[in-house]
Structure formats: C-alpha cells, structure tokens
Amino acid sequence: MTITRPAAALALFALGVAVCAVAAPAVNSLSDNNVVFEVEATTQGQATFAACSQVVGLLEQRGWRPAGARIRIQTNPFDATSPSADVVLRSGAATEDSAFDLAAALVGRQLGRALDPEVAGVLARTVAAHVSSPGCSRRAEWERQWFARLGSGDLLSTALPELLWRSGGDAAIREAARGTWPDSAYAALAALGVEPVKGLGEVAVAGLVNPEALGFRALAGAVAPAPGAAGLDVRFPETGLRLVALPGDANAVALQTLQSERGAAWVVVKYALTGSFDAVALNPKGEVLVPLRGTSWAAIVAVGVGPDARVAVNSRVLDDYPLRLKRWDFLAGEGEANLTWETQRHEGLQGFVVEALQAGADGRWSVLRRTLVPVADNGDASFGYAFVDGDTDGVSAFRLLALTSDGFLAEVGMFPLRNQP
C-alpha cells in the first residue's frame, strides 16, 4: 500500500479495507513536498508507520526536508524483489527503534549531499538520538558507542557533534554541513559565540565522569585514565583528547598550564566513597592545588583542536596539603554526635565540611546532609573547631572534609557510629 504523508489519516486504512482505493491517489499525488510510505497491510506495519509518520512531522518542524523520500515498511526489509526505496524498515521491530532509524536515514540523506557520507552519518545519528525516546535501544547503543569513542580520544565524532547540537540545535548541525568538516563545525560554533576548545573540553569532561549532565545514561564502568608522569606535554595531530592519571601515591599535587596552543586542560577527581566528582580548568595564571585523599582516581583531561595543537601541564607533589591536623576527638551518645578537631596549620581552605552519611544495603554511601564550618583566617596558627549534631537517626557515619579554595574536597577523617547500619 502506498500513501503520502498528508493522507496520514487514511494510513490506518481500516484494517486493510479498500486498500487499492487509497493507494492509487496517494501515489499520484506525490510531489516535492510529500513523503511517500509503502506500508505492509499488517498490524505491525501500521504501528511502525504511525511512529515513523510522527518522526517525519517532527523533522519537518525542526527545519529538515524529508520531502520526496520513499519509505517502505515490510516484514522482510531484505527482499530484493521489492521496488527500490530510500529507506526500508522492518515491520514488527520496536517502534522506537524504527523511529530512530528513520530519523537517522532522512537526516543523513539530506546531509550526505554536502558532506562525506561517514561524517553525515555521525551527525545524522546525533540528531536521531536527540529526537528519540530515552528508552530506545538504538539510542542506548549509540550512547555506548559514543562513550567508547570518547574514551579512545575521539572528539570529532563525539563531543563536536554534541556541542553543535547543544549550542544551536538542528540549525547548527545543518550549518556545519556547509563546508569542509571539521572546519565548518568550528565556523558554525564561532558564529554562535562558542569557543571550540572550551566547549569541547566541557562536553568531554561531562561525558567522561557525569554523562547524566548530558542527558545520557550513567556509565557502565569507571573511566580508566592512562598512567601519567610528573606532568603532561602532548601535541595533537588532529582534534582529540588525552586522559592521564595523576600519581596515586601522592597526598596532593599542584598543576599549572605551561603552554597551550589551540588546547586546554582540566583536572578531574572522582571521590571514592560517594562517587561524586569535581572538575576544574587549568590555566597559566596560577597553580591549581589538588588534594588526592579520598579519591578513587584523578586525572588531567587535555583537549586540542588540531592539527598541531599542544597542551603542556606542569605537576609537582605537595606534602601535608591542605592541612596538618594536630588532634581530633569524636563522641557519639544517644541521639547526638560531637566532633572537635584542631589544626596545626592549613593552606588555602574555604572551610570544613561535615557530612552525615548513610550506608545502603547495596554497600553504597549516600549523603544525608552537609554542614559547612567556617575556617579561621590565619592558616599558619593552630586553631580549634567544634561540630555538634543533635539528630543521628539513620546516620551510619560522619565524615570530616576540607573544602579547598579551588573547590576540591579533601578527606580528613571518617567516624562510624556504633549500632548503626
């Protein structure tokens, strides 16, 4: 059965009644502004058509031009005896997956007229992912491949299309297709007031440690940075990413960008107990001091917009940063906990943070509440602090952390409560 999209109301064809009467006018009315569907007269075919018709309408609303496409939906999409079509979908497949495949095919068909087919495919799948349902298995597979490529240092097929979409949506994707990739993408970003190096780095960092911020699913496994040396000096032959772990045996490190040419670097730390993270951009104006106590890993993320981009970062090990503790005392009674501590000195602290923690049945820790304790101005002198919590119901432990001026949390100590889960 052949129908045009404007005749979508007839597409359900009342369980196949008068199929021939509907099909002929639809084919005859084909024009440059129409999309033609050839739909198998089955319940599965109708369901697939309904989902795909919505996708076509959505793409048209977003400025894409699917007009003139011929889309066939049938049980066996590999049937060589069937007439040719621009897109062939299998009836009976998950409708969300069919919608993803159709969106990618129609966008790729339009972009492929100006771009290399491989690049057009990358951009088309980016659009399809963002107009698809989050529960779509095709989108889930796209995300898995996206993470794998990003982890290998590929920004051209991951962070760059994602940055285009987030900066200017469909219009930015289309604009980037009007030239030589990836220079056309950089020009499209510049027109939107987006600095490519900074934007790519921020998307890459989020993708590595906090994919939920991008609307993606959580990572299945932890990021595994490559072992690093005392510093980092990398030249990029093309736009790319380098992830280098900081030394795991150091108490803290000081990092500073020495040189950057079309490149930038961030330091990212992931905390062992809660799984949360912090990320701070490096720059040549001053050192960023990174405490490593209580972290599961820490790494430098360097991004270069090549060719011949370069990022050089110096690293030096710090002792007793951010503080030297003179003593601490912890006492927990019926419904109340008291924590006191005295510092011998501290360096560059915004304050102390006391966390009330709860241990879950799955072994994971969650933060019930946080309390900020102001720090003494003079960090060179000894100073005492006190914290009292009058409600320990549901609390498994308290944890004391030092909040540094760069925004990192250094673990000072953890204090479990007896007879608590």
C-alpha positions as CSV (number, residue, x, y, z in Angstrom):
1,M,0.0,0.0,0.0
2,T,1.3,3.4,-0.9
3,I,0.2,6.6,0.9
4,T,1.5,10.2,1.1
5,R,2.1,11.7,4.5
6,P,-0.7,14.3,4.1
7,A,-3.0,11.4,3.8
8,A,-1.8,10.0,7.2
9,A,-5.4,9.7,8.5
10,L,-6.0,7.2,5.7
11,A,-2.8,5.3,6.5
12,L,-4.5,3.2,9.1
13,F,-6.8,2.0,6.2
14,A,-9.5,0.5,8.5
15,L,-7.7,-2.9,8.8
16,G,-6.9,-3.1,5.2
17,V,-10.4,-2.3,3.7
18,A,-10.3,-0.5,0.3
19,V,-6.5,-0.6,0.2
20,C,-6.4,-0.2,-3.5
21,A,-8.7,2.8,-3.5
22,V,-6.5,4.6,-1.1
23,A,-3.2,3.6,-2.6
24,A,-3.6,4.9,-6.1
25,P,-4.4,8.6,-5.3
26,A,-1.6,8.7,-2.8
27,V,1.0,7.7,-5.4
28,N,-0.5,10.0,-7.9
29,S,-0.3,13.0,-5.5
30,L,3.4,12.5,-4.9
31,S,5.2,15.9,-5.2
32,D,8.4,17.6,-4.0
33,N,6.7,18.4,-0.7
34,N,5.5,14.9,0.1
35,V,6.9,11.8,1.7
36,V,5.7,8.5,0.4
37,F,5.2,5.5,2.6
38,E,4.7,2.0,1.3
39,V,3.2,0.1,4.2
40,E,2.5,-3.6,4.6
41,A,-1.1,-4.2,5.4
42,T,-0.5,-5.7,8.8
43,T,-1.0,-4.6,12.4
44,Q,2.8,-4.4,12.9
45,G,3.2,-2.4,9.7
46,Q,0.5,0.1,10.8
47,A,2.2,0.5,14.2
48,T,5.6,1.2,12.6
49,F,4.0,3.6,10.2
50,A,2.3,5.6,13.0
51,A,5.6,6.1,14.8
52,C,7.5,6.9,11.6
53,S,4.9,9.4,10.5
54,Q,5.3,11.3,13.8
55,V,9.1,11.4,13.2
56,V,8.7,12.9,9.7
57,G,6.4,15.6,11.1
58,L,8.9,16.3,13.9
59,L,11.8,16.6,11.5
60,E,9.8,19.0,9.3
61,Q,9.1,21.2,12.3
62,R,12.8,21.3,13.1
63,G,13.7,22.5,9.7
64,W,14.7,19.3,7.9
65,R,13.5,18.4,4.4
66,P,12.4,14.8,4.1
67,A,10.2,15.7,1.1
68,G,10.5,13.3,-1.8
69,A,11.6,10.3,0.3
70,R,10.1,6.9,-0.4
71,I,9.9,4.8,2.8
72,R,8.9,1.2,2.7
73,I,7.8,-0.8,5.7
74,Q,7.6,-4.6,5.3
75,T,8.3,-7.9,7.2
76,N,11.4,-8.7,5.2
77,P,13.4,-5.5,4.6
78,F,16.0,-7.5,2.7
79,D,13.6,-8.7,0.0
80,A,15.4,-8.0,-3.3
81,T,12.2,-8.4,-5.3
82,S,10.6,-5.4,-3.7
83,P,10.7,-2.0,-5.5
84,S,13.5,0.3,-4.5
85,A,13.0,2.8,-1.7
86,D,15.1,5.5,0.0
87,V,14.5,3.9,3.4
88,V,13.4,0.3,4.2
89,L,12.2,-0.6,7.7
90,R,11.1,-3.9,9.2
91,S,7.5,-4.1,10.3
92,G,7.3,-5.7,13.7
93,A,10.5,-4.0,15.0
94,A,10.3,-1.9,18.1
95,T,8.6,1.3,17.0
96,E,11.1,3.5,18.9
97,D,13.9,1.8,17.1
98,S,12.2,2.2,13.7
99,A,11.7,5.9,14.5
100,F,15.4,6.3,15.3
101,D,16.5,4.5,12.1
102,L,14.2,6.6,10.0
103,A,15.3,9.9,11.6
104,A,19.0,9.0,11.0
105,A,18.3,7.9,7.5
106,L,16.3,11.0,6.5
107,V,18.8,13.5,8.1
108,G,21.7,11.6,6.6
109,R,20.1,11.7,3.2
110,Q,19.9,15.4,3.4
111,L,23.4,16.0,4.9
112,G,25.0,13.5,2.5
113,R,24.5,15.8,-0.4
114,A,27.2,18.1,1.0
115,L,29.3,16.1,3.5
116,D,31.4,12.9,3.4
117,P,29.0,10.0,4.0
118,E,30.7,9.0,7.2
119,V,30.5,12.4,8.7
120,A,26.9,12.8,7.6
121,G,26.2,9.5,9.3
122,V,27.7,10.7,12.6
123,L,25.7,14.0,12.5
124,A,22.5,12.2,11.5
125,R,22.7,9.7,14.4
126,T,23.3,12.6,16.7
127,V,20.1,14.2,15.6
128,A,18.3,10.9,15.7
129,A,19.4,10.3,19.3
130,H,18.2,13.7,20.5
131,V,14.8,13.3,18.9
132,S,14.3,9.7,20.1
133,S,12.8,8.3,23.3
134,P,15.4,7.9,26.1
135,G,14.3,4.3,26.4
136,C,15.1,3.5,22.8
137,S,17.5,0.6,22.4
138,R,19.0,2.2,19.3
139,R,19.8,5.3,21.3
140,A,21.3,3.2,24.1
141,E,23.6,1.6,21.6
142,W,24.5,5.0,20.1
143,E,25.4,6.1,23.7
144,R,27.6,3.1,24.3
145,Q,29.5,3.7,21.0
146,W,29.8,7.4,21.8
147,F,31.4,6.7,25.2
148,A,33.8,4.1,23.7
149,R,35.0,6.6,21.1
150,L,35.3,9.4,23.6
151,G,37.4,7.2,25.9
152,S,39.7,6.5,23.0
153,G,40.3,10.2,22.5
154,D,37.9,10.8,19.5
155,L,36.3,14.2,19.8
156,L,35.3,14.6,16.1
157,S,32.5,12.0,16.2
158,T,31.5,12.6,19.9
159,A,32.0,15.9,21.6
160,L,32.0,18.1,18.5
161,P,28.6,17.0,17.1
162,E,27.2,17.1,20.7
163,L,28.5,20.6,21.2
164,L,26.9,21.7,17.9
165,W,23.6,20.3,18.9
166,R,23.7,21.8,22.4
167,S,24.8,25.2,21.1
168,G,22.5,25.6,18.1
169,G,20.4,22.5,17.7
170,D,19.4,21.3,14.2
171,A,20.3,24.6,12.6
172,A,23.9,24.3,13.8
173,I,24.1,20.8,12.5
174,R,22.9,21.9,9.1
175,E,25.3,24.9,9.1
176,A,28.2,22.6,9.9
177,A,27.4,20.6,6.8
178,R,28.0,23.6,4.5
179,G,31.7,23.2,4.3
180,T,34.8,21.1,4.9
181,W,34.5,19.1,8.2
182,P,35.6,19.8,10.9
183,D,36.5,23.5,10.0
184,S,32.8,24.0,9.0
185,A,31.8,22.9,12.5
186,Y,34.3,25.3,14.2
187,A,32.9,28.2,12.0
188,A,29.3,27.3,13.0
189,L,30.3,27.4,16.6
190,A,32.1,30.7,16.3
191,A,29.0,32.2,14.7
192,L,27.1,31.1,17.8
193,G,29.7,32.7,20.1
194,V,31.1,29.4,21.3
195,E,34.8,28.9,21.7
196,P,35.5,25.4,20.3
197,V,38.4,24.4,22.7
198,K,36.5,25.4,25.9
199,G,33.2,23.9,24.6
200,L,34.7,20.7,23.5
201,G,36.5,20.3,26.8
202,E,33.4,20.8,28.9
203,V,31.4,18.3,26.9
204,A,34.2,15.8,27.0
205,V,34.7,16.1,30.8
206,A,30.9,15.7,31.4
207,G,30.9,12.7,29.1
208,L,33.8,11.1,30.9
209,V,32.6,11.5,34.5
210,N,29.0,12.8,34.6
211,P,27.1,11.6,31.5
212,E,23.7,12.3,33.2
213,A,24.5,16.0,32.8
214,L,24.3,15.5,29.0
215,G,21.1,13.5,29.3
216,F,22.8,10.2,28.8
217,R,22.6,7.0,30.9
218,A,25.2,6.5,33.7
219,L,28.5,4.9,32.6
220,A,28.5,1.1,32.9
221,G,32.2,1.1,34.1
222,A,34.6,3.5,35.5
223,V,36.9,5.7,33.4
224,A,40.4,4.3,33.3
225,P,43.0,7.0,32.7
226,A,46.4,6.0,31.3
227,P,49.2,6.1,33.9
228,G,50.9,9.5,33.9
229,A,54.2,11.0,34.7
230,A,55.2,14.2,36.6
231,G,53.4,16.3,34.1
232,L,51.8,16.3,30.7
233,D,53.1,17.6,27.3
234,V,51.1,16.4,24.3
235,R,50.8,17.5,20.7
236,F,47.6,16.7,18.8
237,P,47.9,15.7,15.1
238,E,44.2,16.4,14.9
239,T,41.3,17.4,17.2
240,G,41.4,15.0,20.1
241,L,41.6,14.2,23.8
242,R,44.2,12.8,26.2
243,L,43.4,11.5,29.6
244,V,46.3,11.0,32.0
245,A,46.1,9.8,35.6
246,L,47.7,11.7,38.4
247,P,50.0,9.7,40.7
248,G,48.0,7.6,43.1
249,D,50.6,7.6,45.9
250,A,50.8,11.3,46.3
251,N,49.0,13.2,49.1
252,A,48.3,16.2,46.7
253,V,49.6,17.8,43.6
254,A,49.9,21.3,42.2
255,L,49.0,21.7,38.5
256,Q,49.6,24.6,36.1
257,T,49.3,25.0,32.4
258,L,52.7,26.0,31.0
259,Q,51.8,26.3,27.3
260,S,48.7,25.8,25.3
261,E,48.2,26.3,21.5
262,R,44.6,25.7,20.5
263,G,44.3,23.5,23.5
264,A,43.2,23.4,27.1
265,A,43.3,21.2,30.2
266,W,41.1,20.3,33.1
267,V,41.8,18.3,36.3
268,V,39.0,15.9,37.3
269,V,38.8,14.0,40.5
270,K,36.3,11.3,41.4
271,Y,35.6,10.6,45.1
272,A,35.8,7.1,46.3
273,L,33.0,7.0,48.9
274,T,30.1,8.8,47.2
275,G,31.1,8.5,43.5
276,S,30.7,12.3,43.0
277,F,33.3,14.3,41.1
278,D,34.8,17.8,40.7
279,A,36.4,19.3,37.6
280,V,38.4,22.5,37.4
281,A,40.0,24.1,34.4
282,L,43.8,24.7,34.5
283,N,45.4,27.9,33.3
284,P,48.8,29.6,33.2
285,K,47.9,32.3,35.7
286,G,48.4,30.1,38.7
287,E,48.5,26.6,40.2
288,V,45.5,24.5,40.9
289,L,46.1,22.5,44.1
290,V,44.5,19.1,44.0
291,P,44.2,17.0,47.2
292,L,44.1,13.3,46.5
293,R,42.9,11.9,49.8
294,G,39.6,10.1,49.5
295,T,39.6,10.0,45.7
296,S,39.1,6.8,43.6
297,W,41.1,8.4,40.8
298,A,42.2,11.8,39.5
299,A,43.4,12.8,36.0
300,I,44.3,15.6,33.7
301,V,42.0,15.9,30.7
302,A,43.7,17.7,27.8
303,V,41.9,18.7,24.7
304,G,43.4,20.0,21.5
305,V,41.8,21.4,18.4
306,G,44.3,20.4,15.7
307,P,46.3,20.0,13.7
308,D,49.4,20.8,15.7
309,A,47.6,21.8,18.9
310,R,49.6,21.5,22.1
311,V,49.0,21.4,25.8
312,A,51.8,21.3,28.4
313,V,51.0,21.0,32.1
314,N,53.5,21.0,35.0
315,S,52.9,18.9,38.1
316,R,54.6,19.0,41.5
317,V,53.9,16.9,44.5
318,L,52.6,18.6,47.7
319,D,53.1,17.4,51.3
320,D,50.5,17.8,54.1
321,Y,48.2,19.7,51.8
322,P,45.7,21.2,52.6
323,L,46.2,20.9,56.3
324,R,48.2,19.4,59.1
325,L,45.9,18.1,61.8
326,K,47.0,18.4,65.5
327,R,44.3,16.3,67.1
328,W,40.6,15.3,66.8
329,D,38.0,13.9,69.2
330,F,34.7,12.2,68.3
331,L,32.0,11.3,70.8
332,A,28.5,9.9,69.9
333,G,25.9,9.3,72.5
334,E,22.1,8.8,72.5
335,G,20.9,10.8,69.5
336,E,23.8,13.2,69.5
337,A,27.3,13.4,68.0
338,N,30.2,15.7,68.9
339,L,33.3,16.2,66.7
340,T,36.2,18.5,67.7
341,W,39.5,19.0,65.9
342,E,42.5,21.2,66.0
343,T,44.7,22.1,63.0
344,Q,48.4,22.8,63.3
345,R,48.2,24.7,60.1
346,H,46.1,24.9,56.9
347,E,46.6,26.3,53.4
348,G,44.0,27.9,51.1
349,L,40.8,26.5,52.7
350,Q,37.3,27.9,52.2
351,G,36.1,25.9,55.2
352,F,35.4,22.4,56.6
353,V,32.5,20.2,55.6
354,V,30.9,17.7,57.9
355,E,28.8,15.0,56.1
356,A,26.2,12.8,57.8
357,L,26.4,9.6,55.8
358,Q,24.1,6.6,55.4
359,A,25.2,3.2,54.3
360,G,22.8,1.4,51.9
361,A,22.0,-2.3,51.7
362,D,23.9,-2.4,48.4
363,G,27.1,-1.1,50.1
364,R,26.8,2.4,48.6
365,W,27.0,5.5,50.7
366,S,24.7,8.5,50.4
367,V,25.0,11.9,52.0
368,L,22.1,12.8,54.2
369,R,23.2,16.3,54.9
370,R,26.3,18.6,54.8
371,T,27.3,21.3,57.2
372,L,29.9,24.0,56.4
373,V,32.1,25.1,59.3
374,P,33.9,28.4,58.6
375,V,37.7,28.3,58.6
376,A,40.0,30.5,60.6
377,D,41.6,33.3,58.6
378,N,45.1,32.7,59.7
379,G,46.1,29.3,58.5
380,D,49.6,29.4,59.9
381,A,48.5,29.2,63.5
382,S,46.9,26.4,65.5
383,F,43.1,26.7,65.7
384,G,40.3,24.5,67.2
385,Y,36.9,23.7,65.7
386,A,33.8,22.0,67.1
387,F,30.7,20.5,65.5
388,V,27.5,19.1,67.2
389,D,24.7,17.1,65.5
390,G,21.7,16.6,67.7
391,D,20.0,14.1,65.3
392,T,21.8,10.9,64.5
393,D,18.7,8.9,63.4
394,G,19.6,6.9,60.3
395,V,23.2,8.2,60.3
396,S,25.8,5.5,59.8
397,A,28.9,7.7,60.0
398,F,30.1,11.2,60.0
399,R,32.9,12.4,57.7
400,L,35.1,15.5,58.0
401,L,36.4,17.1,54.8
402,A,38.4,20.2,54.0
403,L,37.0,22.4,51.2
404,T,39.9,24.0,49.3
405,S,39.9,27.3,47.6
406,D,39.9,25.6,44.2
407,G,36.7,23.7,45.1
408,F,38.0,20.2,45.9
409,L,37.1,18.2,49.0
410,A,40.0,16.5,50.9
411,E,39.0,13.8,53.3
412,V,40.3,14.4,56.8
413,G,38.7,11.6,58.7
414,M,35.6,9.3,58.9
415,F,33.8,8.5,62.2
416,P,31.4,5.5,62.2
417,L,28.5,5.3,64.7
418,R,28.2,2.2,66.7
419,N,24.9,0.1,66.4
420,Q,24.0,1.9,63.2
421,P,23.5,0.3,59.8
